């Protein structure tokens, strides 16, 4: 593709956009620190957002964190390659995995409420060996995800503006690091809401313009006619782009599911959101976030289908295989239909997507660096203030590392975003069973946790390489991204991670007592006690506003006075704890059922009849298909954007009175 905008435009979007968010986030952080009970200089606020983020803001953060450049670009690539089923199958591969956290989050709150990272859980249950194996899995996942995010974004910037890819790979992460290092996780959530608003508005605009309002394929009938005139798709029923009956789609759906498991379970940024959320809303946040997110790749997949239809018109850019793997079909379609204005919108949308999702990776990995490396091994006596300082430095360390890794992938290795997507499950899926079982299964032992997470990864890599050599005859970069080669590595990594974990645990059951780690944390670790240390209680108390403290006292009924009857206080505390545990256990069971129902509907009830039947969409069916997508997008907008503002209205008004009206 030839750039349609100037180099200067690309640099301006990156530099001015970064400056805008640096000023915005630091202003919000300053106001928050001064006029609310939240102080980003405190470790609990910086890393965990004081563990009390409300439903709307949490939902927005989860959707934004999962809407990275790969989501927007690769779903369109699959629509371009496979047809209407491509974006849908990509969406299933992410939504189900995110929804699984809706019941895992309840168990995290019930069984290990003071943890900050899933890697800590590896240490408290399995010692140093378990800790290091989980730490390795976490860093591998975050490294691949970070590189994917940056490679996808830089490819779009380069194709639209001709900007130097290496400059893009370093400038965007540096800008993210600047505003994240000041505001911490809560600043990330606020940034997420802003980013997601723009992304959803632009996607709605793209869908309306491409399918209902352009001179080329601006009606479902014209789109249908254009797609029917294309050469047939190998493996699709009647070679059509408007069918779910596709052999390649079936293979891709498995790869997508396994990749989604690896990314979601092994990515510390998802665990961090479970930790940061309010106990009352954590399960609900993940479940509705999955539903809201689903329509984003679903819609972008249909933009990829439109790119195929538009390819029959003179002037549409001819995309090479490399450009397709870099995620450019959606860019080409929007630019062709909407001109330079569309190209500019696409540029801004990808910038917002990259910065939003990458900021989550920065917080996640800086937490691993500060908690699970610095505090655990280098300076066990580090104070919370020292841990915060290391976390802030870790933000910049990871930004530099990610930029360098992505540069190596782009340059010497010639590895694209699409290649990394196919490899993701091979490198990450082995940790899924060990990590989930460490939260849910008392009999998981050290051999199962370590062997499953590390051994499964090794076996997955061996199967991946052997399949490449045996099936294609030669191991090289291109062959390693073949769908059957990727399928073999992905499945082996996930399955063997589970087999090793469960087999070892059945032979030597651990019978672990979750109560022993309920209040343990690396920050104040004392394995001889179960209760939170007094210093942690004081710090957590200082980070809450007066209103939050009052609410918490009202809810828990724990209020120690000099004259308080200790036995009565203990009884009330015990009663409050039992009520809380019962609530979290009910949420766990409730959302287990809801997740199974959602998975059954989205993965079986809807696609199986379409995939198994010899059916090609009619123009009217295509119209209904696109109307459903549009309605779903508006539904997501109301939840992700409108709801957080409604929930925060009292706090916003309180701060407004203090700032503008000078009233307390």
N, C-alpha and C positions, 0 to 999 in steps of 0.2 A: 504493500500500500504506500502511496505517496502522501506525505504530510499535507494536511489542508490548513493548518495553523502554523504560525511562526515559532521558532525556538524561544523567542522572548515570551510568548504566551505561556509556554510550558514552564519556564523558570518563574514567571510571575505567579502562576497558580500555586506552585510549590512554596515559594518564598513568602508571598503575601498571605497565602492560606495558612501556612505555619505560624507566621507572625500574628495573624488574627486570632488563632486558637491559643497561642501563648498568652496574648493579652487577655482574651476572654476567660480562659481557665484560671489564670493567676488572679484576675479580678474577682471571679467567683470564689476562689479559694480564700482570698483576703477577706471578703465579706463573710464567708462561712466561718472563718476562724475568729472574726471579731464579733459577729452578731448572732452566732448560733453556738450550740454546745459542742460542735465538732471542730477539732483542731488537727490539721493535717501533719503537724509536727510530732504527734503522738503515733506510736507504732500501730496501735489498734485501728486508728482512723486511716493512716496512710496505706496500710496493707489490707485491712479487712472492712473499711468503711464503718467501723464501730459495730458491725454485725447487726445492723438494724435498718437496712435499705427496704423501702416499701415496695409493694407489688408492682406498681406501674413503672417506676424507675428501674427495678430489677428486670422486669420483662423487656423493657427497651434495651437494657444493657446486654441481655442474652441474645436478642435478635441481632443487634448490631455486631456483637462479637462473632456471630456465626455468618454474618453477611460480609465476608471478605472478598477480595477481588476474584478468587477462585470460584466463589459462589456465582457471581455475576457473569463471569467470562466462560467458565467451563460448562455451566449448564447450557449456555448458548451454543458452545461448541458441540455438545451432545445433541442438541436440537438440529444443528446444521448437518451433523453426520448421520444421525439415526432417525430424525423426524420428531413428530409430536410426543413420542414416548420418552425421548431423551431427557428433557427437562423434568418431567414427572418422576422418572426413576432417580434422577439426581436428588430431587426434593425428598423422596422417601428415604434415601440413604443418609440424610442429615436430620430430618424431623423426628424419626423414631428414636435415634440415639439421644437427641436433646431431651425428648420427653422421658426417657429412661431416668434421667437425673431428677425428675419430679418425685420419684419415690426414693431414689438413693439419697436425695437431699434431706428427706425426713429422717433417715437412718443416721446420716452424718450429724444432724442436730441432736438426735436422741443418744447416740452411742459415743460420739467423739466431738462434743460441741465446742471444745476449746482449741481444736486443731486449726492450723492455718493452711497447711499443704497436705496432699495425699501422701507425700513422701514421708512426713512425720509418722503417719500411720504405719508405714513399713518399718520404721525404727522401733516404735513402741510395741509392735506385735512380733517382729522377727529379728530385732537387733541390727547390728551394723550391716550384715549381709543383705537383709531385706531392704534396709534404708538405701544402700548403694545401688541395688538393682532397680528399685523404684525411681531413684534419682536419675539413673541412666536412661530409663524409659521416658521420664519426663523431659529431660533435655533433648533427647532424640526427637520426640514429638514436637516440642516447641521450635527446634532448629528447622525441621522440615516445613512446619506451618509458616514460620517467619519468612523463610526463603520463598515459599509459594506466594505469599502475600506480596512481597516486594517484586518478584519476577513478573507477576501478572500486571501489577500497576505500572512498572517501568516499560513493559511491552506496549501498553496502551499509550503512554505518554510519548514514547518514541514514534509510534505509528501515526499519531495525530499531529505532533509538533516537531518531530525530528530531533528532540532533545537527546543529548548524550545519555545512554542507558546507565553508565556507571555514575554519572552525576546524580541521576534520579535515584539510584540505589542507595546513595549516601545522604542526599539532602532530605528525603522524606523521613527516614528513621530519626535523623538528628532533630528535626522539628517536633516529632512526636515525643522524643525523650525530653525536650525542653519543658513542655507543659505538663507531662506526666510526673517529672521529678519534683514539681512543686505541689501538685494537688493530690497525688496518690489515686487510690481506687475510686473514691467518690467523684473526683474530677473526671475520671474515665467514664463513669456512668453518665454524668451530665453531658460530656462530649458525645457519648454514644447516642443520646436522645437527639441531639442537634444533627448529627451525621445521618441517622436513620430517617429523620424527617425529610431531608433533601433527597436521599436515595429513593424513598417510596414515592415522593412527588414526581421525580424524574421517570421512574419506571412506569407509573400510571400514564404520564404524558407520552412515553415511547409506545406503549401498547395502543393507546387511542390513535396516535398519529400513524403508526405502521399498519394497523388492521382496519381502521375506520376512516382515515382522512389523509390520503395521499393520491397522487395522480397515477401511480404505478399499480399498486395492489391494495387500494384503499377500501375495498369491501371484501367480505368473506368469499363472495363468488369470484372476484378477480384473483384473490389469493389462491383459491382452489384451482382455478384454471391454470395459473402460473405453475403451481406445484405438479399438476398432472402432466405438464409439457416437459418436465425434467427427465433425464435418463433415470432408469430404475435403480433403486437402492438394493445392493446385494443383501439377501437374507430377509428383507421385508416382504410382507404379503403383497403380491402384484407390484413389487418394487416401489410402493408408495411411501411418501413422507407422512401421510395422514393415516397411519395405522399403528396399533400397538403390537400387532402380530409380527415380531421381529426376533430372529435368532441372536443377533448382536446385542439387542436390548436386554435379553435375558442374562447374558454374560455380564454386561455392564451393571445390571441391577445388583448382582452379587458383589462385584467389586465396590460399588458405591456403598452398599450396606456395611461391608467390612471396613472400608476406609472411614466411614462415619463413626463406627465404633471406636476405632483406634484414635481418631482425632478428638472425640468427645471425652472418652474415659481417661485418656492419658495426658490430656491438656490441662495443666494446672489452672488455666484461666477459668474453666468451667467449675472446678472445685472451689476456686476463690469466690465465685458468685454464690455458690451454695453456702459458703461460710459467711459471706457478707449479708445475706438476705435475712430479713426478719423471720423468726420461727413460724409465725402465723401464716406467712405468705410464700414460703420457699417452694413448696411443691406446686402450688398453683402457678407460680411465676414460670417455672420451667415448662409446665404442660401447655399453657396458653402461648408461651414464646414459640414452642414447636409449631403450633397451629398457625401463628402469625408469620413465622419465617417461611413456611412451606410454599406460599404463593410467590415468593421472590424468585427462586430458581425455576419454578413452574412457569412464570411469566417470561423470564429471560430465555428459557428454552424455546418458547414460541417466537421470540425475537430471532433466535438462531434459525428456526424453520423459515422465517420470513427472509432471512439473508439468502437462503437457497432459492426461494421464489424470485427474489430481486436479481439473482445472478443471470437471468435470461435477458435482462435489459441492457442496452448499450451504455457504457460508462460505469457500470458496476465493477469495482476492482476485482481482478483475478487473484484469489488467495492461494498461496502455496501451502504445502503441507506444514511447513514450519510456522507460517503465519496463523494457520488454523490452530496448531498446538499451543501457540502463544495466547490464544483467546480472542482473536480479532474479528470473527464473524459478526458479533453484535455491534462492534465499532463500525464495521463497513456498512451494515444495514442502516444504522441510525444516521451516519454521515451522508449516505446516499439519499435517504428520504428527506432529511431535515437540513442538509447543507452544513455550513460552518457553525450555525447556531446549535445544531444537533451535536456536532463534534465537540463544541465547547461544553455542552451539557454533559456529554459522556465523559469528558476529561475531568470535570468537577465531581461527578458522581464517583468515578474510580478513585479520585484523590480522597474523597470522604470515606469511601469504603476501606481503602488501604490504611489511612490514619486511624480510623476507628478500631478495626480489628487488630492492627499492629500494636496499638496502645495497650490492648488487653494482654498481648504476648509480652510486652515490656514489663508490665506489673507482675505477671505470672512468673517470669524467669528471674526477675530481680528478687522476688520473694524466695525462690529456690536458692539463689545465691546467698542472700542474707541470712535466712533461717537455717537451711539445710546444708550449707557449706561453711559460712563464716561462723555462725553461732554454734553449730553442732560440733565442728572439728577444729576450727582455727582459734576461736576465742569463746569458750563455753561460758565465761563469766561476763560476757558483753551485756551492757545495760540496754534497755529498750531504745534509748536515744542513739546509742551506737549502732544498733541494728537498723534503725531508720536511715542513718547516714549511709550505711553500706548498701541498703536497698536503693537509695537514690543514685549512688555511684553505679550500682548494678544495672540500672535503667540505661545508662550511657554505654556501659560495657556490652550489654546485649545488643544495643543498637549498632555498635561498631562491628560486633561479631556477625550479626545477621546480614549487614551490608556486605561484609567481606565474603561470607559464605555464598550469598546470592550472586556476587560478582564472579566467584569461581565457577558456579554452576553455569552462569551465562557465557563466560569467556572460554577458558580452557576445556571445560567439560561438555559444553554445548547441550546443556540440559534445560528444558523449558518447563513452564508451569504444568503443562499437560503430562509431561513425563513424570514429574514429581507426584501428580495426583494418582497416577497408576501405581507408583511405588509406595505411597503413604501407608497403606495397610500392611505391606511387607515389613516396614520398619517400625510400626506402632501397634499393630493389632495384638501382638503376643501379650502385651500388658493388660489387656481388657479383663480377662478372667481373674488374674491375680489381684488386681486393684479392686474390682467389684466384690470378689469373694472376701477380701480382707475387711470389708465393711459389713457384709451380709452373712458370712459363713464362719461359725466359731471353730470348725475343725480344720480350716486351712492352716497348714504348718509351714515352717521356714523352707523346707525343701520344695514344697509346691509353689510357694510365692516366688522364690528365687529362680527355680528351674523353669517355671512357666513363663515368667517375664523375659528372662535372658535366653533360656534354652529355646523357647518358642521362636524368638527373633532369629536366632542362629539357624534353626531348622527351616524357617521361612526363607531366609537368604539363600541357603543351600538349594532348596527346592526351586526357587526362582532362577538361580543360575543354571541348575541342571536342566530345567525345562527349556530354557533358552538355548542351551547347547544341543539338547536332544531333538527339540522340535524344529528349530530354525538353522541348526548346524554351526552357528557362530555366535559368540558373545560380544555384542557391541551395544552402544548407547541406543541405537534405533531398535534393535531386536528386543532389548530388555523392556521396552514399553509396549510390546505386542500384547493384545488383550488376553490371549490364552496364557502367555508367560506371566503376566501380572495376576491373572486369576489364580494360577497355581501358587504363587508366592503369597498372595493375600490369604487364601483359604488355609494354607499350611500354617502360617504364622498364627492366625486366630485359633484354629482347631487345636494345634499342638500346645499352645499356651494353656488352653483349657484342659486338655487331656493330662498334661503333666501336673497341673495344679490339683485337679480332682483325684487323680490316681494316687499321688503321694499323700493326700489328705485322707483318702479312704483307708490306706494301709496304716498310716500313723496319725490318727486324728488328734488334733491339738486340744480340743475342748477349751477354747479360750474364753475368758471372762471379760466381756466388753466393759463391765463396770470399772475394771482396773484402769481404763484409759479415758473414761468419760470426761474428765477435766484436766487431762495432761496436755502440756504444750511445750514445745522446744524453748519458748521464751522464758518460762518459769518452770522448768522441769524438775520435779522431785518425785521419783518413782515410789517413794515410801508413803506418799499421800495421794488421796483421791480428790481432795478439794482444791479449788483454785487458790493460789498463794495470795496473801494479803496485799502484796505490792501490785499484783495484777488487778485485784478488785479495786484498789485505789485509782489505778490508771484508767481502768474502764469507766469508773464512776466519774472521773474528771473529764472524760471525753463526752459525757452526755449532758444535754441541756437540762435545766431545772425541770422543765416540763416532762422530758423523757424519764428523769429520775423519779418524779412523782408518779408517772404512769406505771413505771416498773414496780414501784412499791405497792401501788394499788393492786397490780396484777398478781404479784408474788406474795404480798402480805408479809414481807420480811423487813422489819424496821426495828433495829436494835436500839433501845434506849437504856440508860443506866438502871431504871427501875423495872425493866422488862423481865417477866418471868421466863427464865431460860428454857424451861421444859415446854412452856406454851409456844415460844418462838420456834423451837425445834419441831414441834408437832405441826405448826403452820407451814414451816419450810418443807417438811417431809410431805405434807398434803399437797402443797403447790408443786413439788417435784413429781409426785405421782400423777397429778392431773395433767401436767405438761407431757409426761411420758405417754400417757394414754392417748392424748391428742395426737402426738407425733406418730404413734403406732397406728392410729386410725387413718391418719393421712397416708401413711405408707401403704396400708391395705387398699384404701380408696383409690390412690393413683396407680397402684399396680393394676387394678381392674380397668381403670380408664385408659392407661397406656396400652394394655392388651386390646381393648376395644378399638382404640384409634389405629393401632398397627393392623388389626384385622380388617378394618374398613379401608384404610389407605393402601395397604400392601396386598390385600386379597380380594375384598368385595369389589373394589373399583377396577384394578388393573387386570386381574385374572380373566374375567369374562372378555375384556377387550383384547388381551394378549392371545387368548386361545381361540377366539372367533375370527373367521375370515372376513374382516370388516374394514372398509376404508371410509373415513369420514366423508359425509355429504356436506355440501355448502351450509345447509341449515345446522347440521351437527357442529361444524366448525364455528358457526356464529354462537351457538349456545356454549360451546367450549370456552370461547374468548369472553363471553359475558360473565361466566362463572369466575374466571380469573380476575376480571376487573372488580367484581363484587368482593372477592376475597381480599384483593389489595386494599379496598376501602375499609373493610373490616379490620385488617391489620393496622392501617393508619390510625383508626380510632383507638385501638388498644395501645399501640406503641407510642403515639405522639400526644393524643388528647388526654388519655387517662393520667399519665404522670403529672401533667399540668394541673389537672383537677385535684389530684391527691396532694400536691404541694402548695395549693392555693393559700392555706392559712400561714404556712411558713414564709411564702413569698410576700404576703401582705404584712406580716410582722416585720420582716426585714425592710420592706418598703417604708413602713411607718417610721422606723428608726433612721433610715437613710434620708428620706425626703421630708417627712413631716416632723422628724425629731421627737417622736413620741415613743415611750417605752412600751 
